[in-house]
Amino acid sequence: MAETQSENNKPIEFTLQPTVNAGHDKVNTLSLFTGGGGLDIGFHRAGFRIVACVEIDKNACETLRLNIGKYYDSNCKIYNQDIRDLCPEEVTQERIDFIIGGPPCQSFSAIGRRAG
């Protein structure tokens, strides 16, 4: 049971109902702009199951592959390509329950610095 305040300061009570993916005790998660996988490790430790990662950087994908079996299931798919070229149907045959991502902040990215 959780509680929050309404506009007129009266408490509103509600119950959070966790959802469970049928056949799994973890939430199937797609990771976009994965980088070296730091965000994924946090979600993995929180009980999420990363089923696929999309990352354009070749070296970052090698790091991700080294972590298969530790932070990623052995059947986790690593897509080393631009997200704009990825067909959603190709990503995974499993149901995706949750999407996470770490897109670059434009003011700090290499592309942003080159913009002038």
C-alpha positions in Angstrom: 0.0 0.0 0.0 1.4 3.4 -1.0 0.1 6.8 -0.3 0.3 10.2 -2.1 -1.4 13.6 -1.8 -4.2 14.7 -4.1 -4.7 18.3 -5.2 -6.8 19.1 -2.1 -4.1 17.5 0.2 -6.3 14.5 1.0 -4.3 11.3 0.9 -4.9 8.9 -1.9 -4.2 5.2 -1.2 -3.2 2.8 -4.0 -1.7 -0.6 -4.2 1.1 -1.4 -6.7 0.6 -4.6 -8.5 3.8 -6.1 -9.9 3.5 -7.8 -13.3 5.3 -11.0 -14.1 6.2 -12.1 -17.6 4.6 -15.5 -18.2 7.1 -18.2 -17.7 9.8 -15.9 -16.3 10.4 -14.4 -12.9 12.3 -11.4 -14.5 11.2 -8.6 -16.8 12.4 -9.1 -20.4 14.3 -5.9 -21.3 15.6 -4.4 -24.5 18.6 -2.1 -24.1 19.1 0.7 -26.7 22.3 2.8 -27.0 23.8 0.3 -24.6 27.4 1.5 -24.6 29.6 -0.6 -22.4 26.6 -1.9 -20.5 26.7 0.0 -17.2 23.0 0.8 -17.2 22.3 -2.8 -18.0 24.3 -4.1 -15.1 22.2 -2.0 -12.8 19.0 -3.3 -14.2 20.3 -6.8 -14.1 21.1 -6.4 -10.4 17.6 -5.1 -9.9 16.2 -8.3 -11.3 15.6 -7.4 -15.0 16.6 -9.8 -17.8 18.4 -8.1 -20.7 17.4 -10.1 -23.8 18.9 -7.8 -26.5 21.3 -4.8 -26.8 21.6 -2.4 -29.6 24.9 -0.5 -29.8 26.7 1.1 -32.8 30.3 1.1 -31.3 32.2 -2.1 -32.1 34.5 -1.9 -29.0 31.5 -1.5 -26.7 29.8 -4.5 -28.3 33.0 -6.6 -27.6 32.7 -5.6 -24.0 29.0 -6.6 -23.9 29.9 -10.0 -25.5 32.5 -10.5 -22.7 29.7 -10.1 -20.1 27.4 -12.7 -21.6 26.8 -15.3 -19.0 27.6 -12.8 -16.2 25.2 -9.9 -16.7 23.5 -11.2 -19.8 21.8 -14.5 -20.5 23.7 -16.8 -22.9 21.0 -16.2 -25.5 21.1 -12.3 -25.3 21.5 -10.8 -28.7 24.0 -8.1 -29.3 23.3 -5.9 -32.3 26.3 -3.9 -33.5 24.6 -1.4 -35.7 22.9 2.0 -36.0 19.5 1.9 -34.3 18.0 3.6 -37.4 18.9 0.5 -39.5 17.4 -2.0 -37.1 14.1 -3.7 -37.9 12.1 -4.1 -34.7 10.9 -7.6 -35.7 14.6 -8.7 -35.9 15.5 -7.7 -32.4 14.2 -10.8 -30.5 11.7 -13.5 -30.7 10.8 -13.0 -27.1 8.3 -10.6 -25.7 9.8 -7.3 -24.7 8.3 -6.0 -21.4 10.6 -3.0 -20.9 12.9 -0.8 -22.8 15.9 1.0 -21.4 18.5 3.2 -23.1 21.4 5.6 -22.7 21.3 7.9 -25.7 24.1 10.4 -25.7 23.4 13.8 -24.2 23.9 16.1 -27.2 25.7 18.8 -25.3 28.3 16.3 -24.2 28.5 14.0 -27.2 31.4 14.1 -29.7 28.9 15.0 -32.4 27.5 17.9 -30.3 31.0 19.3 -29.8 31.6 19.2 -33.5 28.4 21.1 -34.3 30.1 24.4 -33.4 
